[in-house]
């Protein structure tokens, strides 16, 4: 493709129109139809993306491209074709001759557009949004750079659906000066900022920001600080546009302010209502001058800034917005002006006609052993502490990704002003590791904790509680990675130090012993795990009390060990006691309470008391659905338990129907290769077998085995168990020779695994 510059033997690339974060746009000729088109080539994924993620991306691209291609409206860019060529995903679109709104503002030296043009753009875009929203499609990334005005005055919205792909992969997120991946915050709705569900009203808010900018020359919250902008969207009423530009019609100002309402229900409820209001306003004669008011022709740094709680201008002695301290010092980077289309950014790639290149890594010279640093101001240290605490608050709310971004930025700034081994720098690094482990990025978390542990050992000593905390988290993520023997060694070393320094009954010592007991069970040392968990439970009861959450966590682990040892009556009794105590201490709907009730159901089923298990699971499903929703993984886990116990009672038609339903939802929510999805698919195969439908069962058993081999490896115990299921199915179908060969293959793989000591 680099030599012929021809895609799929049809689209000949002529010249590069633009280049941005997601890839390149080329002017091209459709050789089949003899017309000029635009070809958008998405930047290929880097080596850090695994194959399963790449498959998901390709499927997402095809789905989003089909959605975009189905849109037929004069206000929406037409998508002619899409596909993949030599690993590069591409879209073929109509070639637009015009300028996007950011370029028009730039051409006008950031002066606002003429009022008549602003109103006309608002009218046309509202019609396009009314159409797309009626199709159930939300853009999610409306900004001036995504709205094009053609030479004949037609206005078109670009990049429906494709912007979401870039967000998912990380192409559209921009790093601010402090390392925060913020994207472009100037046009984000409050619900987008908070991570809540968005609908068409989020597009209307973003469009309100666009109208504000083209009508006044600046976005509603045009601050120099990314976090301050986000706080502004969330908390601060925008200054009325007519304060900047008196000639704007009053009705149009009212429309913009209504679009910028913080609560979605207070905005126009759909774009059709918006279009009606614009049409009504346009029929009222108003005086619209054709020149820009000189009142706004002043430097941007002289524009008034607002406090969160008032529209009054700030005192002239201070031009900074009085926002929370943790928002200070962060910068926005460049707005999404589309200016990058004129020239390649530093990390731009050559695309289809050459090599994709990333920003070159720069290697700093080795730092001397001691670096003289200027003493940071108390104000800066206080600001960093405030931002660190803001990250902790986000973590307490379960917003781990956002918390990680905050901690990463604070860590970088603390390292710059305090040094890499300063306790405050290491505290931020520790929190970065914590957020990584809570978002499933255990390998990255391990690297971060290793760095923190080394720094703390140098700065504080090997037995300092903070050093031991970092080493204990290293053990935890080693367990997450399945490296249980290494985790055992790490836990054992930390426990010895904690007992020596803090004593055997210190809460941190007991926490380490609890984790060691948990890890022992994962090593198959069930008796040792049960004994240690029982000792920790007794100590925590003595130190913390019988109903303390930590005590109940360990008693839960005791019950688990009892079950693994086959002592199901004792396990059932312990799980019930934990569930009752948690309901009293934490509440009946607390996740830990519901987890204990689920384990009660498991124990009842193991004891052959399936009728009681069914009753429990039905109640638990109702409670899980009410608390978490019908598609939540824990709701589905309870439904899976219900299906298993229906089968145990011989109600196989009902069991099969339940398993099929859970499998379908898990496949949609978790993905086809997720372990829980495959467990449900296997349960479908079990039901088919019990109903005598062995050919259908064989298809599902093979599907599970193939997926597990692909994800886990051919000699993983779960993959081997699935191949045994397949062999059993072959036997039932009378295909004995195939079954024998498969059994032999499984046996050989197990011997190889045993020889390696796995």
C-alpha positions in Angstrom: 0.0 0.0 0.0 2.9 2.4 0.7 4.2 1.8 -2.9 0.9 2.0 -4.9 -0.9 4.3 -2.5 -4.0 2.4 -3.4 -6.5 1.0 -0.8 -8.3 -2.2 -1.7 -7.5 -1.6 -5.4 -10.1 1.2 -5.4 -9.2 4.3 -3.4 -6.1 6.1 -4.6 -4.6 8.5 -2.0 -3.7 11.8 -3.6 -2.6 14.3 -0.8 -2.7 14.6 2.9 -5.5 16.9 4.1 -4.9 16.6 7.9 -3.3 14.7 10.7 -4.5 14.4 14.3 -4.5 12.2 17.3 -6.6 9.4 15.7 -4.7 9.2 12.4 -4.7 10.9 9.0 -7.2 12.3 6.5 -6.4 12.0 2.8 -7.9 13.4 -0.3 -8.4 10.4 -2.6 -10.0 9.3 -5.8 -12.5 6.5 -6.0 -11.3 4.7 -9.1 -14.5 2.7 -9.5 -16.9 5.7 -9.5 -14.5 8.4 -10.7 -15.2 10.8 -7.8 -13.0 12.4 -5.2 -13.5 11.3 -1.6 -11.9 11.8 1.8 -10.2 8.7 3.4 -9.7 8.7 7.2 -7.0 6.2 8.2 -7.0 5.4 11.9 -3.6 5.1 13.6 -2.8 1.4 14.1 -2.5 0.1 17.6 0.8 -0.1 19.3 2.4 -3.3 20.6 1.0 -2.7 24.1 -2.4 -3.8 22.9 -3.1 -7.5 23.0 -4.8 -9.5 20.2 -8.1 -9.8 22.0 -8.3 -6.0 22.5 -7.4 -5.6 18.8 -10.3 -7.9 17.8 -12.7 -6.0 20.0 -11.5 -2.7 18.4 -12.0 -4.0 14.9 -15.5 -5.1 15.8 -16.3 -1.8 17.4 -14.9 0.0 14.4 -17.1 -2.0 12.0 -20.2 -1.5 14.2 -19.6 2.3 14.6 -18.8 2.7 10.9 -22.1 0.9 10.0 -24.0 3.3 12.3 -22.3 6.3 10.7 -22.9 4.9 7.2 -26.6 4.5 7.9 -27.0 8.2 8.7 -28.6 10.1 5.7 -29.1 13.8 6.5 -27.8 16.9 4.8 -26.3 18.0 8.1 -24.3 14.8 8.7 -21.1 13.9 6.9 -21.8 11.0 4.5 -19.8 7.8 5.0 -19.5 5.8 1.7 -17.4 2.8 2.7 -15.1 1.4 5.4 -12.7 -1.5 5.9 -9.2 -2.6 6.8 -6.1 -2.6 4.6 -2.7 -3.9 5.8 -3.8 -3.6 9.4 -5.0 0.0 9.1 -8.7 0.7 9.6 -10.1 3.3 7.2 -13.3 5.2 6.5 -14.3 6.6 3.1 -16.4 9.8 3.4 -17.7 12.6 1.2 -15.0 15.2 0.5 -16.1 18.5 2.2 -14.9 21.8 0.9 -15.1 24.3 3.7 -13.8 25.2 7.2 -14.7 23.8 10.6 -15.9 26.3 13.2 -12.5 26.3 15.0 -10.8 27.3 11.8 -13.4 30.0 11.1 -12.7 31.5 14.6 -9.0 31.2 13.9 -9.4 33.0 10.6 -11.3 35.7 12.4 -8.5 36.1 15.0 -10.7 34.5 17.7 -13.3 37.2 17.2 -16.8 35.8 17.3 -18.7 35.0 14.1 -21.4 37.4 12.8 -24.6 37.0 14.7 -26.6 36.0 11.6 -24.1 33.2 10.9 -24.2 32.0 14.5 -28.0 31.7 14.5 -27.9 30.0 11.1 -25.3 27.5 12.3 -27.4 26.8 15.4 -30.5 26.2 13.3 -28.8 23.8 10.9 -27.0 21.8 13.6 -30.2 21.5 15.7 -31.8 19.9 12.7 -29.0 17.4 12.2 -29.0 16.6 16.0 -32.8 16.1 15.9 -32.3 13.5 13.1 -29.4 11.6 14.7 -31.0 11.6 18.2 -34.2 10.2 16.7 -32.0 7.3 15.4 -30.9 6.7 19.0 -27.4 8.0 18.3 -25.5 10.3 20.6 -22.3 12.0 19.3 -20.5 12.5 22.7 -17.8 14.7 21.3 -19.4 17.8 19.8 -16.9 20.6 19.5 -16.1 23.4 17.0 -13.5 21.1 15.2 -16.3 18.6 14.5 -18.7 21.0 12.8 -17.9 22.0 9.3 -19.4 24.9 7.3 -19.1 24.4 3.5 -18.6 27.1 0.9 -22.3 27.1 0.1 -23.2 27.7 3.7 -24.3 24.2 4.5 -23.3 23.0 8.0 -22.4 19.4 8.7 -21.5 17.4 11.8 -18.5 15.1 11.5 -17.2 12.0 13.2 -20.4 10.4 14.5 -19.4 7.3 16.4 -15.7 7.3 15.5 -14.8 9.7 18.3 -15.9 7.1 20.8 -13.4 4.6 19.3 -10.6 7.1 19.8 -11.7 7.6 23.4 -11.8 3.8 24.1 -8.3 3.3 22.7 -6.8 6.4 24.2 -6.2 8.3 21.0 -8.3 11.4 21.8 -7.2 11.8 25.4 -4.5 14.5 25.6 -2.0 14.7 28.4 -2.0 18.0 30.2 1.2 19.6 31.4 0.9 17.7 34.6 0.4 14.3 32.9 -3.4 14.2 33.4 -5.3 12.5 30.6 -8.2 14.9 30.3 -9.1 15.1 26.6 -10.5 18.6 25.8 -12.5 19.7 28.7 -14.1 22.9 27.2 -17.1 21.1 25.8 -17.8 18.3 28.3 -21.2 18.1 30.0 -21.3 17.8 33.8 -22.6 14.2 33.5 -19.6 13.3 31.3 -17.2 14.7 33.8 -18.8 12.7 36.6 -18.8 9.5 34.6 -22.6 9.2 34.7 -24.8 7.9 31.9 -25.1 10.3 29.0 -27.9 10.8 26.5 -28.9 13.3 23.8 -29.0 16.1 26.4 -25.3 15.8 26.9 -24.9 16.6 23.2 -27.1 19.6 23.7 -24.9 20.9 26.5 -21.7 20.5 24.4 -23.5 22.3 21.5 -24.3 25.1 24.0 -20.6 25.4 24.7 -19.9 25.6 20.9 -22.6 28.3 20.4 -21.2 30.3 23.4 -17.7 30.2 21.8 -18.7 31.2 18.3 -21.0 33.9 19.6 -18.5 35.4 22.1 -15.1 34.3 20.9 -14.3 32.1 23.9 -15.8 28.9 25.5 -18.0 29.5 28.6 -15.1 28.5 31.0 -12.0 29.7 29.2 -9.5 29.2 32.1 -5.9 28.2 32.0 -6.4 25.1 34.2 -8.0 21.9 33.1 -9.4 21.0 36.5 -10.8 24.5 36.9 -12.6 24.2 33.6 -14.2 20.9 34.8 -15.1 22.4 38.1 -16.6 25.3 36.2 -18.8 23.0 34.1 -19.9 21.2 37.2 -20.4 24.0 39.7 -20.2 27.5 38.1 -23.0 29.3 36.3 -21.7 30.6 33.0 -21.5 34.4 32.5 -24.4 35.5 30.2 -23.1 35.8 26.6 -24.5 39.3 26.3 -22.1 40.5 29.0 -19.4 39.8 26.3 -21.5 40.9 23.3 -24.4 43.1 23.8 -25.8 42.8 20.3 -26.7 39.1 20.7 -30.5 38.7 20.7 -32.0 38.1 24.1 -33.8 35.0 23.0 -30.6 33.5 21.7 -28.8 34.2 25.0 -31.6 32.5 26.8 -31.3 29.4 24.5 -27.5 29.2 25.2 -27.9 29.5 29.0 -30.7 26.8 28.9 -28.4 24.5 27.0 -25.8 25.0 29.6 -28.0 24.0 32.6 -26.1 21.8 35.0 -28.9 19.3 35.3 -30.0 17.5 32.1 -33.7 17.8 32.9 -33.4 21.6 32.9 -32.1 21.8 29.4 -34.2 21.5 26.2 -35.2 17.9 26.2 -34.5 17.3 22.5 -33.0 19.1 19.5 -36.4 19.5 17.9 -37.5 21.7 20.8 -34.2 23.6 20.3 -34.9 24.0 16.6 -38.4 25.3 17.3 -37.1 27.9 19.7 -34.5 29.1 17.2 -37.1 29.3 14.5 -39.5 31.3 16.6 -36.8 33.7 17.7 -35.6 34.3 14.1 -39.1 35.5 13.1 -38.8 38.4 15.5 -37.1 41.3 13.8 -33.9 42.3 15.5 -31.1 44.6 14.7 -28.0 42.5 13.9 -24.9 44.5 13.1 -22.4 43.1 10.6 -19.3 44.1 12.4 -17.8 42.6 15.6 -18.3 44.7 18.7 -15.0 46.4 19.8 -16.1 45.8 23.4 -14.8 42.3 23.3 -11.6 43.0 21.3 -9.3 42.8 24.3 -6.6 40.4 25.5 -7.9 37.1 26.7 -6.1 37.4 30.1 -8.2 40.5 30.8 -11.5 38.6 30.6 -13.4 38.4 33.9 -13.2 35.1 35.8 -15.9 33.9 38.2 -16.1 32.4 41.6 -18.0 29.1 41.7 -21.0 30.5 43.7 -21.6 33.8 41.9 -21.6 35.6 38.6 -20.0 38.7 40.0 -16.5 39.6 38.7 -13.6 38.7 40.9 -11.8 41.6 42.6 -9.4 43.4 40.4 -6.5 42.5 42.7 -6.7 38.9 41.7 -7.4 37.5 38.3 -7.3 33.8 39.3 -10.6 32.0 39.9 -11.1 31.1 43.5 -11.6 27.4 43.0 -10.6 24.4 45.2 -6.8 24.3 45.7 -6.4 21.0 44.1 -7.4 22.4 40.7 -4.5 24.9 40.7 -1.4 24.4 38.6 -2.9 22.1 36.0 -3.0 23.2 32.4 -5.4 22.4 29.6 -3.0 21.9 26.7 -4.4 23.2 23.4 -8.1 23.3 22.9 -9.6 21.1 20.2 -9.2 23.7 17.5 -8.4 21.5 14.7 -5.2 23.4 14.1 -3.3 20.2 14.1 -4.7 19.5 10.7 -2.4 22.0 9.2 0.8 20.5 10.4 1.8 17.3 12.1 2.1 17.2 15.9 5.3 15.8 17.3 3.9 12.3 17.7 2.1 12.3 14.3 2.6 9.3 12.1 3.4 9.0 8.4 0.4 6.8 7.9 -0.4 4.6 5.0 2.4 5.9 2.8 5.2 5.4 5.3 6.2 4.3 8.8 4.1 5.2 11.8 6.4 7.0 14.3 5.9 7.8 17.9 7.3 10.7 19.9 11.0 9.9 20.4 12.0 9.0 23.9 14.4 11.3 25.5 16.9 10.1 28.0 17.8 12.4 30.8 21.3 12.3 32.1 21.8 10.3 35.3 21.0 12.4 38.4 23.8 12.9 40.9 23.5 11.3 44.2 22.4 14.6 45.8 20.5 17.2 43.9 20.2 20.7 45.4 16.6 21.7 44.9 15.1 25.1 45.7 12.8 25.0 48.7 9.2 24.8 47.5 6.8 27.4 48.8 4.4 26.4 51.6 1.5 27.3 49.2 2.7 24.8 46.6 3.1 22.0 49.2 -0.4 22.8 50.6 -1.8 22.7 47.0 -0.2 19.3 46.3 -1.5 17.9 49.6 -5.0 19.1 48.7 -4.8 17.4 45.3 -3.5 14.3 46.9 -6.5 14.2 49.3 -8.8 14.8 46.3 -7.4 11.7 44.7 -8.0 9.7 47.9 -11.6 11.0 47.9 -12.1 9.8 44.3 -10.8 6.4 45.4 -13.3 6.2 48.3 -16.0 6.9 45.7 -14.8 4.0 43.6 -13.6 6.3 40.8 -10.3 4.5 40.5 -9.3 5.7 37.0 -9.8 9.3 37.9 -8.1 8.9 41.2 -5.1 7.3 39.4 -4.8 10.3 37.1 -4.8 12.7 40.0 -2.2 10.7 41.9 0.0 10.3 38.9 0.1 14.1 38.3 0.8 14.9 41.9 3.5 12.3 42.0 5.2 13.9 39.0 5.1 17.3 40.6 6.2 16.1 44.0 9.1 14.3 42.4 10.1 17.5 40.6 10.1 19.8 43.7 10.9 17.3 46.5 12.9 14.5 44.8 12.0 10.9 44.0 12.6 9.4 47.5 10.8 12.1 49.5 8.1 10.5 51.6 5.4 12.6 50.0 6.5 11.6 46.5 6.5 8.0 47.5 3.1 8.3 49.1 1.7 9.5 45.8 3.5 6.7 44.0 2.0 4.2 46.4 -1.5 5.5 45.6 -0.8 5.2 41.9 0.0 1.5 42.5 -3.2 1.1 44.5 -5.4 2.5 41.8 -3.6 0.4 39.2 -4.3 -2.8 41.2 -7.9 -1.8 41.6 -8.4 -1.3 37.9 -7.0 -4.7 36.9 -3.5 -3.5 35.9 -1.6 -5.7 38.3 1.7 -5.9 36.3 1.9 -2.1 36.2 1.0 -1.9 39.9 3.8 -4.3 40.8 6.3 -2.1 39.1 5.0 0.9 40.9 5.0 -0.8 44.3 8.5 -2.2 43.7 9.7 1.4 43.0 8.0 2.7 46.2 9.4 -0.1 48.3 12.9 0.5 47.1 12.6 4.3 47.7 11.1 3.8 51.2 13.8 1.3 52.2 16.5 3.8 51.2 14.8 6.8 52.8 13.0 5.2 55.9 14.7 1.8 56.4 13.6 -1.8 55.7 11.4 -2.2 58.8 9.5 1.1 58.6 5.7 0.6 58.5 5.5 2.4 55.2 8.2 0.2 53.6 6.4 -2.9 54.9 3.0 -1.6 53.5 4.5 -1.2 50.0 6.1 -4.7 50.2 2.8 -6.2 51.4 1.0 -4.6 48.4 3.7 -6.2 46.2 2.7 -9.5 47.6 -1.0 -8.8 46.9 -0.5 -8.0 43.2 1.8 -11.0 42.8 -1.3 -13.0 43.9 -3.4 -11.1 41.4 -1.0 -12.2 38.7 -1.2 -15.8 39.8 2.3 -15.9 41.1 1.2 -17.3 44.4 4.6 -18.9 45.4 6.3 -15.5 45.1 3.4 -13.9 46.9 3.9 -16.4 49.7 7.5 -15.6 50.1 6.8 -11.9 50.2 4.0 -12.2 52.7 6.2 -14.4 54.9 9.0 -11.9 55.0 6.7 -8.9 55.7 4.9 -10.9 58.4 8.2 -11.6 60.2 9.2 -8.0 60.1 5.7 -6.8 61.3 5.7 -9.3 64.2 9.2 -8.1 65.2 8.5 -4.4 65.0 4.8 -4.1 65.9 3.9 -7.3 67.7 1.7 -10.3 66.8 -1.7 -8.5 67.5 -1.2 -5.3 65.7 -3.9 -4.7 63.1 -1.4 -4.5 60.3 0.3 -7.7 61.5 -3.1 -9.4 61.5 -3.9 -8.1 58.1 -0.7 -9.6 56.7 -1.4 -12.9 58.4 -5.0 -12.9 56.9 -3.5 -12.3 53.4 -1.0 -15.1 53.9 -3.8 -17.5 54.9 -5.7 -16.5 51.7 -2.7 -17.1 49.6 -2.0 -20.5 51.2 -5.4 -21.7 50.0 -4.5 -20.6 46.5 -1.3 -22.7 46.8 -3.5 -25.7 47.7 -2.3 -25.8 51.3 -5.8 -25.9 52.6 -5.1 -27.3 56.1 -2.5 -24.6 56.7 -4.8 -21.9 55.3 -7.7 -23.1 57.6 -5.4 -23.1 60.7 -3.9 -19.7 60.0 -7.3 -18.1 59.2 -8.8 -19.5 62.4 -6.0 -18.1 64.4 -6.4 -14.6 62.8 -10.1 -14.7 63.3 -9.6 -15.5 67.0 -7.1 -12.7 67.4 -9.2 -10.2 65.5 -12.2 -11.1 67.7 -10.1 -10.4 70.8 -8.6 -7.2 69.5 -11.3 -5.7 67.3 -14.5 -7.4 68.4 -16.6 -10.2 67.0 -18.6 -8.1 64.5 -15.8 -5.8 63.3 -15.7 -5.9 59.4 -12.1 -7.2 59.5 -13.0 -10.0 61.8 -15.9 -11.0 59.6 -13.6 -10.9 56.5 -11.4 -13.5 58.2 -14.3 -15.6 59.3 -15.5 -15.6 55.7 -12.0 -17.0 54.7 -12.3 -19.6 57.4 -15.6 -20.7 55.9 -14.0 -20.8 52.4 -11.2 -23.1 53.7 -13.8 -25.4 55.4 -15.6 -25.7 52.1 -12.5 -26.5 50.2 -11.7 -29.2 52.7 -15.2 -30.7 52.2 -16.5 -29.6 55.6 -19.7 -28.2 54.1 -21.9 -28.3 57.2 -19.3 -26.2 59.2 -18.8 -23.9 56.2 -22.6 -23.3 55.9 -22.8 -22.5 59.6 -19.9 -20.0 59.4 -21.2 -18.3 56.3 -24.6 -17.9 57.9 -23.1 -16.3 61.0 -21.0 -13.9 58.8 -24.1 -13.0 56.7 -26.2 -12.2 59.8 -23.4 -10.2 61.5 -22.7 -8.2 58.3 -26.4 -7.4 57.9 -26.4 -5.9 61.4 -23.1 -4.2 61.1 -23.1 -3.1 57.5 -26.7 -3.3 56.4 -28.6 -6.0 54.5 -27.8 -4.4 51.0 -24.1 -4.0 51.6 -22.0 -5.9 49.0 -20.2 -7.9 51.7 -23.5 -9.0 53.2 -24.8 -10.1 49.8 -21.6 -12.0 49.1 -21.9 -14.0 52.3 -25.5 -14.9 51.4 -24.3 -16.1 48.0 -21.8 -18.4 49.7 -24.6 -19.7 51.9 -26.4 -20.7 48.7 -23.2 -22.4 47.4 -23.0 -24.4 50.7 -26.6 -25.5 50.6 -26.2 -26.7 47.0 -23.1 -28.7 48.0 -25.0 -30.3 50.8 -27.8 -31.4 48.4 -30.3 -28.9 49.8 -31.1 -27.5 46.4 -34.7 -26.5 47.2 -33.4 -24.2 50.0 -30.7 -23.0 47.7 -33.2 -22.1 45.0 -35.3 -20.1 47.5 -32.2 -18.2 48.7 -31.0 -17.5 45.1 -34.3 -16.2 44.0 -34.4 -13.7 46.9 -30.7 -12.8 46.3 -31.4 -12.2 42.6 -34.2 -9.8 43.5 -31.9 -7.9 46.0 -28.9 -7.9 43.6 -31.1 -6.6 40.8 -32.6 -3.9 43.0 -29.2 -2.8 44.3 -26.9 -3.3 41.3 -29.1 -3.9 38.3 -30.0 -7.0 36.2 -26.8 -7.1 34.2 -24.3 -6.6 37.1 -21.7 -9.5 37.4 -22.9 -10.3 40.9 -26.5 -10.5 39.8 -25.5 -12.8 37.0 -23.5 -14.9 39.4 -26.6 -15.4 41.6 -28.6 -16.4 38.5 -25.9 -18.9 37.5 -26.2 -20.5 40.9 -30.0 -20.7 40.4 -29.5 -22.5 37.1 -27.0 -25.0 38.6 -29.5 -25.9 41.4 -32.4 -26.2 39.0 -30.2 -28.8 37.2 -29.4 -30.6 40.5 -33.2 -31.0 41.0 -33.6 -32.5 37.6 -35.4 -29.5 36.1 -33.1 -29.4 33.1 -35.3 -27.5 30.7 -35.6 -24.6 33.2 -31.9 -24.9 34.0 -30.9 -24.8 30.3 -33.1 -21.7 29.7 -31.6 -19.9 32.7 -28.0 -20.8 31.6 -28.6 -19.6 28.1 -30.0 -16.3 29.3 -27.1 -15.7 31.7 -24.6 -16.7 29.0 -26.1 -14.3 26.5 -25.9 -11.4 29.0 -22.4 -12.2 30.2 -21.2 -12.4 26.6 -22.7 -8.9 25.9 -21.5 -7.4 29.2 -18.2 -9.2 29.8 -17.2 -10.5 26.4 -17.2 -14.0 24.9 -13.9 -15.1 26.4 -14.4 -13.9 29.9 -14.1 -16.7 32.5 -17.6 -16.1 33.8 -19.0 -16.2 30.3 -17.3 -19.5 29.6 -18.6 -21.0 32.8 -22.1 -20.2 31.7 -21.5 -21.6 28.3 -20.2 -24.8 29.9 -23.4 -25.0 32.0 -25.4 -24.7 28.8 -23.4 -27.7 27.4 -24.1 -29.7 30.7 -27.9 -29.0 30.3 -27.8 -30.1 26.7 -26.1 -33.3 27.7 -28.6 -34.2 30.4 -31.4 -33.6 27.9 -29.7 -36.1 25.5 -28.7 -33.4 22.9 -25.1 -34.6 22.7 -24.3 -33.1 19.3 -25.3 -29.7 20.5 -23.4 -30.2 23.8 -20.3 -31.2 21.8 -20.4 -27.9 19.9 -20.5 -25.9 23.2 -17.9 -28.0 25.0 -15.5 -27.5 22.1 -16.2 -23.8 22.0 -15.4 -23.5 25.7 -12.2 -25.6 25.3 -11.0 -23.6 22.3 -11.6 -20.3 24.1 -9.8 -21.4 27.2 -6.8 -22.7 25.3 -6.6 -19.4 23.4 -6.8 -17.3 26.6 -5.1 -19.5 29.2 -3.0 -21.9 27.2 -3.4 -25.5 26.2 -2.1 -27.0 29.4 -4.0 -24.7 31.8 -6.1 -26.9 34.2 -9.4 -25.2 33.1 -8.5 -25.8 29.4 -7.6 -29.5 30.2 -10.9 -29.9 32.1 -12.8 -28.6 29.1 -11.0 -31.0 26.7 -12.0 -33.9 29.1 -15.6 -32.6 28.9 -15.3 -32.8 25.1 -13.9 -36.3 25.2 -16.8 -37.5 27.5 -19.2 -36.0 25.0 -17.5 -37.9 22.1 -17.9 -41.1 24.1 -21.7 -40.4 24.5 -21.9 -40.0 20.7 -20.2 -43.4 20.1 -17.0 -41.8 18.8 -14.8 -43.8 21.1 -11.5 -43.6 19.2 -11.6 -39.8 19.0 -12.4 -39.7 22.7 -9.4 -42.0 23.5 -7.0 -39.8 21.5 -8.3 -36.7 23.2 -7.9 -38.3 26.7 -4.3 -39.3 25.8 -3.5 -35.7 24.7 -4.9 -34.3 27.9 -2.9 -36.8 30.0 0.3 -35.9 28.1 -0.2 -32.2 28.7 -0.9 -32.8 32.4 2.3 -34.8 32.7 4.3 -32.0 31.0 2.8 -29.5 33.4 3.6 -31.6 36.4 7.2 -32.1 35.2 7.6 -28.3 35.1 6.3 -28.1 38.7 3.3 -25.9 37.8 
